[in-house]
Amino acid sequence: MARSGAPDQPGAPAERARPQAAAERPQKRAAADRTAADRTAADRTAAGQAAAGQAARLPYEQARDELTDLVKRLEAGGLTLEQSLELWERGERLADICTEWLEGARARLATAMARRNDTSADPAAPF
């Protein structure tokens, strides 16, 4: 029982579709490559944002140690430009985290010293 459009009939849609499908493959592949590249860029952006959120919660010592290791990797060389830029950007974020921790520590010390000076001016204070 022959169906209309079956491959054994000359001029059937399946036969005409084969050359056209072959011609469309490079276009589809290029579109898929662009889509994959877009996804990769979006993934990197999302990963960078997630890393930034995670990095903001890093303890000072961990951020400092990671920054030190990162600088050593950059100084050693042998990285691609893209790898170097990614490490540099990560280093900038880590340096900001360290700065925030240090500024917070300075503020706490200033507060503690101000309290101590205020209580030492009180003649009724025991110490």
Residue frames relative to the residue before (quaternion, step in Angstrom):
aa qw qx qy qz dx dy dz
M 1.0000 0.0000 0.0000 0.0000 0.00 0.00 0.00
A 0.2086 -0.8003 0.5550 0.0896 3.54 -0.53 1.20
R 0.2541 -0.7486 0.5948 0.1460 3.52 -1.00 0.90
S 0.5185 -0.6041 0.4767 0.3727 3.53 -1.12 0.51
G 0.7684 0.3049 -0.2477 0.5052 3.55 -0.96 0.86
A 0.4259 0.6922 -0.4835 0.3252 3.60 1.21 0.16
P 0.6080 -0.6101 0.3672 0.3512 3.61 -1.02 0.73
D 0.6495 0.5372 -0.3456 0.4124 3.65 1.10 -0.50
Q 0.6188 0.5155 -0.3614 0.4699 3.62 1.20 -0.10
P 0.4645 -0.6806 0.4814 0.2988 3.59 -0.82 0.94
G 0.8158 0.2393 -0.1878 0.4918 3.54 -1.04 0.81
A 0.3878 0.7213 -0.4892 0.3001 3.58 1.23 0.22
P 0.6480 -0.5516 0.3531 0.3889 3.60 -1.09 0.63
A 0.6230 0.5488 -0.3573 0.4278 3.62 0.99 -0.70
E 0.6622 0.4948 -0.3161 0.4656 3.61 0.99 -0.76
R 0.6656 0.4895 -0.3086 0.4713 3.57 0.96 -0.78
A 0.6477 0.5400 -0.3228 0.4298 3.60 1.06 -0.67
R 0.5859 0.6098 -0.3825 0.3724 3.60 1.03 -0.62
P 0.7064 0.4203 -0.3099 0.4778 3.67 0.66 -0.85
Q 0.6355 0.5245 -0.3338 0.4577 3.55 1.00 -0.75
A 0.6436 0.5169 -0.3223 0.4635 3.61 0.97 -0.83
A 0.6364 0.5213 -0.3296 0.4633 3.59 1.01 -0.77
A 0.6599 0.4978 -0.3075 0.4714 3.57 1.01 -0.77
E 0.6778 0.4979 -0.2900 0.4568 3.59 1.08 -0.66
R 0.5071 0.6865 -0.4177 0.3115 3.61 1.15 -0.48
P 0.6795 0.4688 -0.3296 0.4581 3.65 0.75 -0.85
Q 0.6392 0.5180 -0.3317 0.4615 3.59 1.01 -0.75
K 0.6653 0.4894 -0.3081 0.4722 3.56 0.93 -0.87
R 0.6374 0.5261 -0.3269 0.4583 3.58 1.01 -0.83
A 0.6521 0.5067 -0.3153 0.4676 3.60 0.95 -0.86
A 0.6466 0.5039 -0.3176 0.4766 3.57 0.98 -0.82
A 0.6491 0.5073 -0.3170 0.4699 3.58 0.97 -0.82
D 0.6341 0.5251 -0.3296 0.4622 3.59 1.03 -0.77
R 0.6494 0.5010 -0.3199 0.4742 3.58 0.97 -0.86
T 0.6473 0.5145 -0.3196 0.4628 3.56 0.95 -0.87
A 0.6521 0.5041 -0.3152 0.4705 3.59 0.95 -0.84
A 0.6456 0.5116 -0.3206 0.4676 3.59 0.99 -0.81
D 0.6379 0.5180 -0.3207 0.4711 3.57 1.01 -0.82
R 0.6504 0.5082 -0.3125 0.4702 3.55 0.99 -0.88
T 0.6426 0.5270 -0.3243 0.4518 3.57 0.94 -0.84
A 0.6570 0.4949 -0.3076 0.4782 3.59 0.93 -0.87
A 0.6601 0.4949 -0.3072 0.4744 3.57 0.96 -0.83
D 0.6327 0.5256 -0.3290 0.4639 3.57 1.02 -0.79
R 0.6462 0.5144 -0.3217 0.4629 3.57 1.00 -0.86
T 0.6488 0.5125 -0.3201 0.4625 3.57 0.97 -0.83
A 0.6648 0.4896 -0.2995 0.4782 3.57 0.91 -0.92
A 0.6512 0.5052 -0.3176 0.4688 3.56 0.96 -0.84
G 0.6414 0.5261 -0.3207 0.4572 3.56 1.02 -0.79
Q 0.6588 0.4929 -0.3042 0.4801 3.56 1.00 -0.81
A 0.6440 0.5035 -0.3213 0.4780 3.58 0.99 -0.79
A 0.6474 0.5107 -0.3140 0.4705 3.56 0.99 -0.83
A 0.6348 0.5239 -0.3314 0.4613 3.56 1.02 -0.77
G 0.6527 0.5003 -0.3120 0.4758 3.58 0.99 -0.80
Q 0.6633 0.4827 -0.2964 0.4890 3.54 1.00 -0.83
A 0.6487 0.5360 -0.3172 0.4373 3.57 0.96 -0.88
A 0.6121 0.5671 -0.3532 0.4231 3.59 1.05 -0.70
R 0.7033 0.4439 -0.2626 0.4893 3.59 1.16 -0.48
L 0.4353 0.7070 -0.4621 0.3115 3.60 1.23 0.02
P 0.4649 -0.6303 0.5295 0.3258 3.58 -1.06 0.65
Y 0.6676 -0.5237 0.3439 0.4021 3.58 -1.15 0.57
E 0.6846 0.5087 -0.2990 0.4280 3.58 0.78 -1.02
Q 0.6572 0.5032 -0.3116 0.4668 3.58 0.98 -0.82
A 0.6504 0.5022 -0.3141 0.4756 3.60 0.96 -0.84
R 0.6534 0.5167 -0.3099 0.4583 3.59 0.96 -0.86
D 0.6771 0.4905 -0.2940 0.4632 3.58 0.90 -0.93
E 0.6502 0.5047 -0.3162 0.4718 3.58 0.98 -0.83
L 0.6343 0.5240 -0.3230 0.4677 3.58 1.03 -0.79
T 0.6407 0.5210 -0.3231 0.4622 3.59 0.97 -0.82
D 0.6641 0.4933 -0.3019 0.4738 3.60 0.94 -0.88
L 0.6411 0.5393 -0.3141 0.4467 3.54 1.01 -0.84
V 0.6426 0.5130 -0.3201 0.4706 3.58 0.98 -0.84
K 0.6337 0.5297 -0.3283 0.4583 3.59 0.99 -0.81
R 0.6491 0.5129 -0.3158 0.4647 3.60 0.98 -0.83
L 0.6604 0.4974 -0.3084 0.4705 3.57 0.96 -0.84
E 0.6770 0.4942 -0.2958 0.4582 3.58 0.94 -0.85
A 0.6183 0.5588 -0.3436 0.4329 3.59 1.11 -0.64
G 0.3275 -0.7707 0.4845 0.2531 3.58 1.16 -0.56
G 0.5960 0.5979 -0.4184 0.3351 3.55 -1.30 -0.33
L 0.5662 0.5819 -0.3875 0.4366 3.58 1.26 0.23
T 0.5240 -0.5858 0.4964 0.3686 3.53 -1.24 0.39
L 0.6689 -0.4788 0.3716 0.4304 3.54 -1.27 0.27
E 0.6574 0.5160 -0.3124 0.4517 3.58 0.91 -0.92
Q 0.6529 0.5024 -0.3145 0.4716 3.60 0.94 -0.85
S 0.6512 0.5184 -0.3148 0.4562 3.56 0.96 -0.85
L 0.6604 0.5040 -0.3076 0.4639 3.58 0.96 -0.84
E 0.6432 0.5143 -0.3230 0.4664 3.58 0.98 -0.81
L 0.6559 0.4937 -0.3116 0.4785 3.58 0.97 -0.81
W 0.6285 0.5335 -0.3343 0.4568 3.57 0.99 -0.80
E 0.6647 0.4980 -0.3056 0.4655 3.59 0.90 -0.92
R 0.6353 0.5084 -0.3249 0.4820 3.58 0.99 -0.80
G 0.6401 0.5317 -0.3202 0.4528 3.58 1.00 -0.81
E 0.6262 0.5300 -0.3347 0.4636 3.57 1.02 -0.76
R 0.6580 0.4989 -0.3105 0.4709 3.58 0.96 -0.86
L 0.6583 0.5045 -0.3102 0.4648 3.59 0.96 -0.85
A 0.6328 0.5225 -0.3302 0.4665 3.60 1.00 -0.79
D 0.6333 0.5207 -0.3278 0.4694 3.60 1.03 -0.77
I 0.6375 0.5213 -0.3265 0.4639 3.58 0.99 -0.82
C 0.6530 0.5065 -0.3137 0.4675 3.58 0.91 -0.91
T 0.6449 0.5250 -0.3182 0.4552 3.58 0.96 -0.86
E 0.6453 0.5180 -0.3222 0.4598 3.59 0.95 -0.86
W 0.6495 0.5089 -0.3159 0.4683 3.59 0.94 -0.87
L 0.6883 0.4869 -0.2919 0.4516 3.59 0.85 -0.93
E 0.6400 0.5079 -0.3279 0.4742 3.59 1.01 -0.76
G 0.6349 0.5218 -0.3203 0.4712 3.57 1.05 -0.76
A 0.6478 0.5093 -0.3140 0.4715 3.58 1.00 -0.82
R 0.6400 0.5194 -0.3252 0.4636 3.61 0.98 -0.82
A 0.6503 0.5133 -0.3161 0.4623 3.58 0.97 -0.84
R 0.6525 0.5074 -0.3170 0.4650 3.59 0.96 -0.81
L 0.6504 0.5066 -0.3149 0.4703 3.58 0.98 -0.82
A 0.6413 0.5210 -0.3240 0.4608 3.58 0.97 -0.86
T 0.6461 0.5124 -0.3166 0.4688 3.59 0.99 -0.82
A 0.6699 0.4970 -0.3008 0.4623 3.58 0.89 -0.92
M 0.6639 0.4926 -0.3069 0.4716 3.59 0.96 -0.81
A 0.6320 0.5233 -0.3334 0.4643 3.60 1.04 -0.74
R 0.6371 0.5136 -0.3282 0.4719 3.60 0.99 -0.78
R 0.6542 0.5153 -0.3190 0.4524 3.55 0.93 -0.91
N 0.6631 0.4979 -0.3040 0.4690 3.59 0.95 -0.83
D 0.6383 0.5202 -0.3271 0.4636 3.59 1.04 -0.73
T 0.7029 0.4489 -0.2795 0.4757 3.62 0.89 -0.82
S 0.6370 0.5214 -0.3493 0.4476 3.64 1.05 -0.56
A 0.6176 0.5360 -0.3505 0.4566 3.61 1.19 -0.41
D 0.5980 0.5551 -0.3520 0.4587 3.60 1.26 -0.34
P 0.3609 -0.7600 0.4948 0.2177 3.63 -0.48 1.14
A 0.6550 0.5155 -0.3240 0.4475 3.62 1.11 -0.47
A 0.4942 0.6605 -0.4353 0.3605 3.62 1.24 -0.15
P 0.4906 -0.6981 0.4358 0.2864 3.60 -0.86 0.90
F 0.7934 0.2486 -0.1458 0.5361 3.65 1.01 -0.51
